[in-house]
Amino acid sequence: MRFVLNELHADDGFGDIPALAEFTPDLTDAILEEAARFCRDVLLPINRSGDEEGCHLENGVVRTPAGFAQAYKQFAEGGWTALASDPEWGGQGLPEAVNKLVEEMICSSNLSFGLYPGLTHGATTAIEGHGSDALKQAYLPKMVSGQWSGTMCLTEPHCGTDLGLLRSRAVPQGDGSYKVTGSKIFISAGEHDLTENIIHLVLARLPDAPKGVKGISLFLVPKYLPKEDGTPGQSNGVACAAIEHKMGLKASATCQMNFDDSTGWLVGEPGKGMAAMFTMMNTERVSVGIQGLGVGEAAYQAAAWYAKDRIQGRALSGPKYPEQAADPIIVHPDVRRMLMTMRAYNEGCRALSAWVSRALDAEKHSPEPEVRQRASDFIALMTPVVKALFTDLAFDSANLAVQCYGGHGYIRESGVEQYARDARITMIYEGTNGVQALDLVGRKLGAHMGRYLRSFFHPVSAFIEENNVDGPMKPMVEALAKAFGALQLSTATVAQRALKDPEEAGAASADYLRLMGLVAMGYCFAKATKIAGLQLFFGSEDKRFYDAKIKTATFFFERILPQATASFLAIKAGKKSLMALEDDVF
């Protein structure tokens, strides 16, 4: 984490921001150390017990598992809910580059717990970006402090991704408020016992709204109406009808919510609810990618520990630990394949997330308009990649952890099967990974005549040109250049075919997203190798760290990046075989 924060991306043009100058490496290091202690000592011990107990609905109130309320109280009192929020509302204004690392720790330790403050942070982002001054003053300080929490209420029983079909309605009352009525499902943290009030952001239609997404508005609907002194008052017709019984994330309450003439206030402009909600959605999509990374890291650490502890058989080349009855399974090539795959996935994702996080900081705080625009373009392009790629790889890592444990991995007592169950939802919520791929290909590639792409293609191209010289890095740079060439050709292919047939874009989308993600990770690994090589040359005291960085990068380039060729060939094949079978034959 220190490496990606302080060394890896120092040349990306997103640093040296005056507004963040107070957050020196010494200060951020202290924050990360304290976050690690809190996650290890407070959140991790209630992860498995929370999964075993789950949430319970009692008379309309959700009870979280034992220890969660106390942990949340400590979390809020420690200022962790306010970490990256604006100081104007009581936040600490921490850089996203640091905040995302803390998010990863929380998700590694207890993903279910992390959803409660995570949803609140997303809701505050939407209110801050689109709410009136009165709404900001009334709600943001308490939400930032963790005294109140937040949700987003989109999905209805009959519509998920296609929000144009939603039926919830909002009727103006003449005093600036609205009466909101409707039912929502799959609402994370929709009801719980951690905070004294819950603030729902609800998509609904005004009486005269047109059909489709252009007729949707966003409303702030509190569980309890605040009194004049700001404390929670009377109930606001918001009720939890049921909680879902899920495959994973059992300690996170996923609720069916009913709004019955609930008083709410418009957030943003009438009919512009999707734009306001996407301020929260895009924030959450990056955070869901971090959720995947967190689970993937926890799965890797568990598998690496087990592989060094579990003795079974002898190494194929002869005993490596002759003093023991058998060798630990880490000596076996296939176990090392699994461990190295997980390690490379995690290091590559963390490196890419650090780059995107620096862009988030530059977009918000850079004094230079050109830098802010380039950062915004890069975030728009990479958000679907971070969300989809990280969560795909997280589920792969969780499955590999189970495989490393063998039969013990399939047993609940080991704990690793929970990672597979928890990771699976990250590929679905906040827009399925298929939807992320469509967003990348359908919206981002052609936006502003390809301007988003330049924010990524230019630095990769410049790095290849600068470093394609004889030396120890040459094989990596050549492999990166080959994968980057495949990405460029794929971009042109998709763009040309999509103009004639939108289904061609849809058929290529998942493979294209994977290809772009592999190239982005390869670029980060190549940069990491260059930095590590220089550190070793100049005699760094962290020799083992930098040596491991180079060896992990070498594995990525030799064993993972070749997947780029398969993605390119699949894209090149087009939609024909994918769409050929008649519907009724399935």
C-alpha positions in Angstrom: 0.0 0.0 0.0 2.8 2.4 0.8 4.4 1.5 -2.5 1.4 2.3 -4.7 0.6 5.4 -2.6 4.1 7.0 -2.5 6.2 5.6 -5.3 4.3 3.9 -8.2 2.4 6.8 -9.7 4.5 9.8 -8.8 4.9 10.7 -12.5 1.2 10.5 -13.5 0.5 14.2 -13.4 -2.2 13.9 -10.8 0.0 14.7 -7.7 1.4 17.8 -6.1 -2.0 19.2 -5.2 -1.7 22.2 -2.8 -5.0 21.4 -1.1 -3.7 18.0 0.0 -0.2 19.1 0.9 -0.8 18.5 4.6 -1.2 14.8 4.1 2.5 13.9 4.1 3.7 10.3 3.9 4.4 10.3 7.7 0.8 11.4 8.4 -0.8 9.0 5.9 1.3 6.1 7.1 0.1 6.7 10.7 -3.5 6.7 9.4 -3.0 3.4 7.6 -1.3 1.8 10.6 -4.2 2.9 12.8 -6.8 1.7 10.3 -5.0 -1.7 10.1 -5.1 -2.0 13.9 -8.9 -1.2 14.0 -9.7 -3.6 11.2 -7.6 -6.4 12.8 -8.8 -5.9 16.4 -12.4 -4.8 16.0 -13.8 -5.8 12.6 -12.1 -9.1 11.8 -13.1 -10.9 15.0 -16.9 -10.4 14.2 -16.6 -11.3 10.5 -17.3 -15.0 10.8 -19.6 -14.7 13.8 -21.6 -12.1 11.8 -21.8 -14.5 8.9 -23.0 -17.3 11.1 -25.6 -15.2 12.9 -26.8 -12.9 10.1 -29.4 -10.2 10.5 -32.9 -10.6 11.9 -36.1 -8.7 11.4 -38.1 -8.1 14.6 -41.3 -6.1 14.5 -40.0 -4.0 11.6 -36.6 -3.4 13.1 -33.5 -5.1 11.7 -31.1 -6.5 14.4 -27.5 -6.7 13.2 -25.3 -9.5 14.5 -23.7 -9.4 18.0 -20.9 -6.9 18.2 -21.8 -4.9 15.1 -23.5 -2.0 17.0 -20.5 -1.7 19.3 -18.0 -1.9 16.5 -20.0 0.8 14.5 -20.0 3.0 17.6 -16.2 2.8 17.8 -15.9 3.2 14.1 -17.9 6.5 14.2 -16.2 7.8 17.3 -12.8 7.1 15.8 -13.7 9.4 12.9 -13.6 6.7 10.2 -17.0 7.6 8.8 -15.7 11.1 8.1 -12.3 10.2 6.6 -12.8 11.4 3.0 -15.7 13.8 3.5 -15.5 17.5 3.1 -14.3 19.4 6.2 -17.2 21.8 5.6 -19.5 19.1 6.9 -17.3 17.7 9.6 -15.1 15.5 7.4 -11.4 15.1 7.5 -10.8 15.7 3.8 -8.4 12.8 3.4 -7.2 12.1 -0.1 -9.1 9.4 -1.9 -5.7 7.8 -2.6 -5.5 7.0 1.1 -9.2 6.5 1.7 -9.4 3.7 -0.9 -6.6 1.9 0.9 -8.6 2.1 4.2 -11.7 0.9 2.3 -9.7 -2.1 1.1 -8.6 -3.0 4.7 -12.2 -2.7 5.9 -13.5 -5.0 3.1 -10.7 -7.5 3.7 -11.6 -7.7 7.4 -15.4 -7.6 7.3 -17.1 -6.8 4.0 -20.6 -6.9 5.5 -19.8 -4.3 8.0 -18.2 -2.1 5.4 -21.4 -1.7 3.5 -23.1 0.3 6.2 -20.7 3.3 6.2 -19.9 2.8 2.6 -23.4 3.4 1.4 -23.6 6.5 3.7 -20.5 8.0 2.1 -22.0 7.5 -1.4 -25.3 9.1 -0.3 -23.5 12.1 1.1 -21.7 12.5 -2.2 -25.0 12.7 -4.0 -26.5 15.2 -1.5 -23.4 17.3 -1.6 -23.3 17.4 -5.4 -27.0 18.0 -6.0 -28.9 18.8 -2.8 -30.1 22.3 -1.8 -28.2 24.2 0.8 -31.0 23.5 3.3 -30.7 19.8 2.8 -27.0 19.9 3.0 -27.1 21.8 6.3 -29.8 19.6 7.8 -28.4 16.1 6.8 -24.7 16.1 5.9 -23.1 16.9 9.3 -25.0 14.0 10.9 -24.3 11.6 8.1 -20.6 12.5 7.9 -20.3 12.0 11.6 -21.9 8.5 11.4 -24.8 9.6 13.6 -27.1 9.0 10.7 -26.7 6.6 7.8 -27.7 6.6 4.1 -29.0 4.3 1.4 -29.9 4.4 -2.3 -33.2 3.0 -3.3 -33.4 2.2 -7.0 -34.5 -1.4 -7.7 -38.2 -2.4 -7.7 -39.6 -5.9 -7.8 -40.4 -5.6 -11.6 -37.3 -3.6 -12.7 -33.6 -3.6 -11.9 -31.2 -2.3 -14.6 -34.1 -0.9 -16.7 -35.0 1.9 -14.3 -37.2 3.5 -16.9 -39.9 1.0 -15.8 -40.0 2.1 -12.1 -43.4 3.0 -10.6 -42.7 4.7 -7.3 -44.3 8.1 -7.3 -43.9 11.5 -5.6 -46.7 14.0 -5.2 -45.8 17.7 -4.6 -47.4 19.1 -1.4 -47.1 22.9 -2.0 -44.6 23.5 0.8 -41.6 22.2 -1.1 -42.0 18.7 0.1 -43.3 15.6 -1.6 -45.3 12.5 -0.6 -43.3 9.5 -1.8 -45.0 6.1 -2.3 -43.6 2.8 -3.6 -41.7 -0.4 -2.9 -38.0 -1.0 -3.4 -36.0 -4.2 -3.1 -32.4 -5.2 -2.6 -31.8 -2.1 -0.5 -28.5 -2.5 1.3 -28.6 -1.1 4.9 -32.2 -0.1 4.3 -33.0 -0.9 8.0 -30.7 -1.6 10.9 -29.9 -0.8 14.5 -26.6 1.0 14.0 -27.7 4.6 13.7 -30.6 6.7 15.1 -31.8 7.7 11.7 -31.5 6.4 8.1 -31.7 8.7 5.1 -33.0 7.1 2.0 -32.3 8.5 -1.5 -35.3 7.3 -3.5 -35.9 7.4 -7.3 -39.6 8.2 -8.1 -41.8 9.8 -10.7 -43.6 13.1 -10.4 -47.3 13.1 -11.5 -46.6 14.7 -14.9 -43.4 12.8 -15.5 -42.8 11.3 -19.0 -42.2 7.6 -19.4 -38.6 6.3 -19.3 -35.5 7.4 -17.4 -36.1 11.1 -18.3 -39.1 11.0 -16.1 -37.3 10.0 -12.9 -36.5 12.3 -10.0 -34.5 11.8 -6.9 -35.9 12.4 -3.4 -34.4 12.5 0.1 -36.7 10.5 2.4 -35.6 10.1 6.1 -36.8 7.2 8.2 -37.7 9.7 11.0 -38.6 13.3 10.2 -36.1 15.6 12.0 -37.5 17.9 14.6 -36.6 21.6 14.8 -33.6 20.8 17.0 -32.3 18.3 14.4 -33.1 15.2 16.5 -35.2 12.3 15.0 -38.9 12.9 15.4 -42.0 11.1 14.2 -41.9 8.0 11.9 -42.1 8.9 8.2 -44.0 6.0 6.8 -40.9 4.1 5.9 -41.0 0.4 6.7 -38.9 -2.7 6.1 -41.2 -5.4 4.9 -38.6 -8.2 4.8 -34.9 -8.9 4.6 -33.4 -11.2 2.0 -31.9 -14.5 2.8 -28.7 -14.4 0.8 -25.8 -16.6 -0.4 -23.3 -14.3 1.3 -23.0 -10.9 3.0 -25.3 -12.3 5.7 -24.4 -9.6 8.3 -25.4 -6.8 5.8 -29.1 -6.2 5.9 -30.6 -6.3 2.4 -34.1 -5.0 2.7 -37.5 -4.8 1.0 -38.6 -1.2 1.7 -42.0 0.3 1.5 -42.6 4.0 1.3 -46.2 5.0 2.2 -46.9 8.7 1.7 -43.4 9.3 3.1 -42.3 13.0 3.2 -39.4 13.6 1.0 -37.5 16.5 -0.6 -36.3 16.8 -4.2 -32.5 16.3 -4.7 -31.4 18.1 -7.9 -33.8 19.1 -10.6 -37.1 17.4 -11.6 -36.6 14.7 -14.1 -32.8 14.7 -13.5 -32.8 12.0 -10.9 -30.6 9.6 -12.8 -27.9 12.2 -13.1 -28.0 12.9 -9.4 -28.1 9.2 -8.5 -25.2 8.4 -10.8 -23.1 10.7 -8.7 -23.5 8.2 -6.0 -23.5 5.2 -8.3 -20.2 6.0 -9.9 -18.6 6.5 -6.4 -20.1 3.2 -5.3 -18.9 1.4 -8.5 -15.3 2.2 -7.7 -15.9 1.2 -4.1 -17.3 -2.1 -5.2 -14.2 -2.7 -7.1 -12.3 -2.1 -3.9 -14.6 -4.5 -2.1 -13.5 -7.2 -4.6 -9.8 -6.3 -4.0 -10.3 -6.5 -0.3 -11.9 -10.0 -0.4 -9.3 -11.1 -2.9 -6.5 -10.0 -0.6 -8.0 -11.8 2.4 -8.4 -14.9 0.4 -4.8 -14.8 -0.8 -3.5 -14.2 2.8 -5.5 -17.2 4.1 -4.4 -19.5 1.2 -0.7 -18.5 1.6 -0.8 -19.2 5.3 -2.4 -22.5 4.8 0.0 -23.5 2.0 2.9 -22.9 4.3 1.4 -24.7 7.2 -0.3 -27.7 5.7 2.1 -30.6 5.1 1.2 -33.2 2.4 3.4 -35.2 0.1 6.9 -34.4 -1.1 8.2 -31.9 -3.7 8.4 -33.4 -7.2 12.2 -32.6 -7.1 12.7 -34.3 -3.8 12.1 -33.4 -0.1 12.4 -29.7 0.6 11.8 -30.0 4.3 13.3 -33.4 5.2 13.1 -32.8 8.9 9.3 -32.9 8.6 7.0 -35.9 7.9 6.0 -34.2 4.6 6.6 -31.0 2.7 4.2 -28.0 3.1 2.0 -27.9 0.0 3.5 -24.6 -1.1 6.3 -26.6 -2.7 3.9 -28.0 -5.3 3.8 -26.2 -8.7 0.0 -26.2 -9.0 -0.4 -24.7 -5.5 2.2 -22.0 -6.4 0.3 -21.4 -9.6 -2.8 -20.6 -7.6 -1.0 -18.5 -5.0 0.9 -16.5 -7.7 -2.3 -15.9 -9.6 -4.0 -14.5 -6.6 -1.0 -12.4 -5.6 -0.7 -11.0 -9.1 -4.4 -10.2 -9.4 -4.3 -8.3 -6.1 -1.1 -6.4 -6.7 -2.3 -5.4 -10.2 -5.7 -4.3 -9.0 -4.2 -2.3 -6.1 -1.8 -0.6 -8.4 -4.6 0.4 -10.9 -7.0 1.5 -8.1 -4.2 3.7 -6.7 -3.9 5.4 -10.1 -7.7 5.9 -10.4 -7.8 7.2 -6.8 -5.2 9.8 -7.6 -7.3 10.9 -10.5 -10.3 11.2 -8.1 -8.2 13.6 -6.0 -7.0 15.6 -9.0 -10.5 15.9 -10.5 -11.7 17.5 -7.2 -8.7 19.5 -6.0 -6.2 20.2 -8.8 -5.9 24.0 -9.5 -5.2 23.3 -13.2 -8.3 22.9 -15.5 -6.4 20.6 -17.9 -5.5 18.2 -15.1 -9.0 18.2 -13.8 -10.4 17.4 -17.2 -7.8 14.6 -17.9 -8.5 13.1 -14.5 -12.3 13.2 -15.1 -11.8 11.5 -18.5 -9.6 8.8 -16.9 -12.1 8.1 -14.1 -15.0 7.9 -16.6 -13.1 5.4 -18.7 -11.8 3.3 -15.8 -14.8 3.1 -13.5 -16.4 0.2 -15.3 -13.0 -1.5 -15.6 -12.4 -1.2 -11.8 -15.8 -2.4 -10.9 -16.0 -5.4 -13.2 -12.4 -6.5 -13.5 -11.6 -6.3 -9.8 -14.7 -8.2 -8.8 -14.3 -10.9 -11.5 -10.8 -11.5 -10.3 -11.8 -11.4 -6.6 -14.3 -14.3 -7.2 -11.5 -16.2 -9.0 -9.2 -15.6 -6.1 -11.8 -16.7 -3.5 -12.3 -19.9 -5.5 -8.6 -20.5 -5.7 -8.3 -20.1 -1.9 -11.0 -22.8 -1.5 -9.0 -25.0 -3.9 -5.8 -24.4 -2.0 -7.5 -25.6 1.2 -8.8 -28.7 -0.5 -11.6 -30.4 1.4 -11.0 -28.1 4.3 -11.8 -25.1 2.1 -15.3 -26.6 1.5 -15.9 -26.7 5.3 -17.3 -23.6 7.0 -14.8 -23.8 9.9 -11.9 -22.8 7.6 -13.5 -19.5 6.8 -12.4 -19.3 3.2 -15.7 -20.5 1.7 -17.2 -17.2 3.1 -14.9 -15.3 0.8 -16.4 -17.1 -2.2 -19.9 -16.4 -1.1 -19.3 -12.8 -0.2 -17.3 -12.0 -3.3 -20.0 -13.3 -5.6 -22.4 -10.4 -5.1 -19.8 -7.8 -6.0 -20.1 -9.0 -9.7 -23.8 -8.2 -9.6 -24.8 -5.2 -7.6 -24.2 -1.5 -8.6 -24.7 -2.6 -12.2 -23.8 -6.2 -13.2 -20.4 -6.7 -14.8 -22.1 -7.2 -18.1 -23.6 -3.8 -17.8 -20.2 -2.3 -16.9 -18.8 -3.8 -20.1 -21.7 -2.3 -22.1 -21.1 1.1 -20.5 -17.4 0.9 -21.4 -18.0 0.0 -25.0 -21.3 1.7 -25.6 -20.7 5.0 -23.8 -17.1 5.6 -23.0 -15.2 4.6 -26.1 -16.9 7.1 -28.5 -17.4 9.9 -26.0 -16.1 13.2 -27.1 -14.5 11.7 -30.2 -12.4 9.2 -28.2 -11.2 11.8 -25.6 -11.6 9.4 -22.7 -9.3 6.9 -24.3 -6.5 9.3 -24.8 -6.2 9.7 -21.0 -5.2 6.1 -20.8 -3.6 5.4 -24.2 -1.2 8.3 -24.2 0.7 7.4 -21.0 0.9 3.7 -21.9 2.2 4.5 -25.4 4.7 7.0 -24.0 6.0 4.4 -21.5 6.4 1.7 -24.1 8.3 4.1 -26.4 10.5 5.4 -23.6 11.4 1.9 -22.2 11.6 -0.3 -25.3 15.4 -0.6 -25.1 17.8 -3.4 -24.4 17.9 -4.4 -20.8 16.2 -6.6 -18.2 12.8 -4.9 -18.8 12.7 -5.5 -22.5 10.7 -8.7 -22.5 8.0 -7.0 -20.3 7.9 -3.9 -22.4 7.6 -6.0 -25.6 4.8 -8.1 -24.0 3.0 -4.9 -22.9 3.4 -3.4 -26.4 1.9 -6.6 -28.0 -1.1 -6.5 -25.6 -1.5 -2.7 -26.1 -1.5 -3.2 -29.9 -4.2 -5.8 -29.5 -6.2 -3.3 -27.5 -5.8 -0.6 -30.1 -6.9 -3.0 -32.9 -9.8 -4.1 -30.8 -10.9 -0.5 -30.2 -10.9 0.2 -33.9 -12.7 -3.1 -34.7 -15.4 -2.5 -32.1 -15.9 1.1 -33.1 -16.3 0.2 -36.8 -18.6 -2.7 -36.3 -20.8 -1.0 -33.7 -21.7 1.8 -36.2 -23.3 -0.9 -38.4 -24.6 -3.3 -35.7 -25.0 -2.5 -32.0 -25.1 -6.2 -31.2 -21.4 -6.4 -32.3 -20.5 -4.0 -29.6 -22.5 -6.0 -27.1 -20.9 -9.3 -28.2 -17.4 -7.8 -27.8 -18.0 -5.9 -24.6 -16.9 -8.4 -21.9 -13.8 -9.4 -23.7 -12.9 -5.8 -24.5 -13.2 -4.8 -20.8 -11.0 -7.7 -19.8 -8.5 -6.7 -22.4 -8.3 -3.1 -21.3 -8.0 -4.2 -17.7 -5.1 -6.6 -18.5 -3.3 -3.8 -20.4 -3.8 -1.4 -17.5 -2.5 -3.9 -15.0 0.4 -4.7 -17.3 1.3 -1.0 -17.5 1.3 -0.7 -13.7 3.4 -3.9 -13.3 5.9 -2.6 -15.8 6.2 0.7 -14.0 6.6 -1.1 -10.7 9.3 -3.3 -12.1 11.3 -0.2 -13.3 11.0 1.4 -9.9 11.9 -1.8 -8.1 14.9 -2.3 -10.3 16.2 1.1 -9.5 15.7 0.6 -5.8 17.6 -2.6 -5.9 20.4 -1.0 -8.0 20.8 1.7 -5.4 20.9 -0.7 -2.5 17.5 -0.3 -0.9 17.0 -1.8 2.5 13.7 -3.3 1.4 15.4 -5.7 -1.0 13.0 -8.6 -0.4 10.0 -6.4 -1.1 11.3 -5.0 -4.4 12.6 -8.4 -5.5 9.2 -9.9 -4.9 7.6 -7.1 -6.8 9.7 -8.0 -9.9 9.1 -11.7 -9.6 5.3 -11.1 -9.2 5.4 -8.8 -12.3 7.3 -11.5 -14.2 4.6 -14.0 -13.4 1.9 -11.6 -14.6 3.6 -11.0 -17.9 4.4 -14.7 -18.6 1.2 -16.4 -17.2 -1.6 -13.9 -17.1 -1.1 -11.2 -19.7 -1.2 -13.8 -22.6 -5.0 -13.9 -21.9 -5.0 -10.6 -23.9 -4.5 -12.6 -27.1 -7.5 -14.8 -26.3 -9.6 -11.7 -25.6 -8.5 -10.1 -28.9 -9.3 -13.2 -30.9 -12.8 -13.4 -29.3 -13.5 -9.8 -30.1 -12.3 -10.3 -33.7 -14.6 -13.3 -34.1 -17.6 -11.0 -33.8 -21.2 -11.8 -32.8 -22.0 -14.6 -35.4 -21.5 -17.7 -33.3 -22.8 -16.0 -30.2 -26.1 -15.0 -31.7 -26.6 -17.9 -34.1 -28.7 -20.3 -32.0 -32.5 -19.6 -32.1 -34.1 -18.6 -28.8 -36.4 -21.6 -28.6 -33.5 -24.1 -28.9 -31.9 -23.0 -25.6 
